[in-house]
Amino acid sequence: MNFKDIFSPEEYLEEFGEFLETVEYSDRNPLNTEMFFMWCMVRTFKPRLFIESGTFRGYSANFICGAMACNDNESAFVTIGFDEDSCITFARRRLEKYPFATVVEGDSRIYIDKLTREERPTAFFIDGPKGKNMPPLFAAIRKKFDDILFIGVHDSEKRKYGSVNRKRVKQFYAPEFPIVFCDKTFQVCYQDMDERLIGKSELRSWKPFYFNGEKQECYGTETAYVLTKYPYKHPWIPRPLLRPYRWLICSALRLWL
Ligand SMILES: C[S@@+](CC[C@H](N)C(=O)[O-])C[C@H]1O[C@@H](n2cnc3c(N)ncnc32)[C@H](O)[C@@H]1O
């Protein structure tokens, strides 16, 4: 399965291009090609609620809110993050223009765990916590949300020495749902969007297919999308077995933390 089975990027190319011109750069951000993929997902699935974990300076939040504003469907956006270097103040200022957006300071795993059950069709973007700290967040999401449209997980590229995020996403979700990646098959088509990022801040040593000056297999960072609305991946696995399976993964990781 790839992105062509989900949306047609050309449909959103012009509106995204115009929006991209308005976005202020900040560091530790996903690539613009990843944000274009996310834009297409938000425009296609039209969530009524979007939850982001890992606010930092609100770069990704800005794009998600931009796409939600285009949907114009009375939806709400919540982004949760820690306040490093006053980033929460920066993000709040950046998102002021979106009345449907809320920036929450704190640990998303605790925030979601305290929510009452949510029935609105909801989409997610996880840009922190990473690696072994992610499955407890996955578990909290499964527990509280009845109608999950998709879950995007940043930094899920395949690196030379393996990606911990990619491994955790696959371990937790692959037995149940298809996972599609915003990877080079998509990113090389829209490479020009990332040109303005080359040479900036922590991306200084990045250019397509290079990382820390070393040639690599992947284009750059990638986002994994768990497609929770698509048919059950392995119908021969009895569904009731998946709950203890997920519980086991989380428990094993908790012991390891
Ligand atoms: C790569 S940055 C996010 C960048 C941001 N999405 C952007 O585009 O500007 C990752 C962030 O996730 C935050 N984070 C890590 N664990 C978290 C958790 N459990 N809850 C909320 N935020 C978390 C980190 O503090 C960090 O600010």
The ligand as an ORCA input file, in Angstrom:
! r2SCAN-3c Opt
* xyz 0 1
  C      11.330     17.085     17.650
  S      10.557     18.020     18.877
  C       9.005     18.418     18.163
  C       9.062     19.402     17.032
  C       7.717     19.967     16.671
  N       6.778     18.949     16.283
  C       7.838     21.013     15.591
  O       7.521     20.708     14.430
  O       8.250     22.129     15.906
  C      10.069     16.785     20.051
  C       9.370     17.360     21.264
  O       8.658     16.316     21.925
  C       8.627     16.637     23.292
  N       8.246     15.451     24.083
  C       8.988     14.372     24.414
  N       8.276     13.526     25.192
  C       7.039     14.082     25.331
  C       5.855     13.693     26.021
  N       5.794     12.555     26.720
  N       4.795     14.508     25.982
  C       4.826     15.655     25.268
  N       5.924     16.087     24.591
  C       7.017     15.307     24.628
  C      10.065     17.105     23.543
  O      10.131     17.839     24.738
  C      10.334     17.941     22.292
  O      10.033     19.288     22.498
*
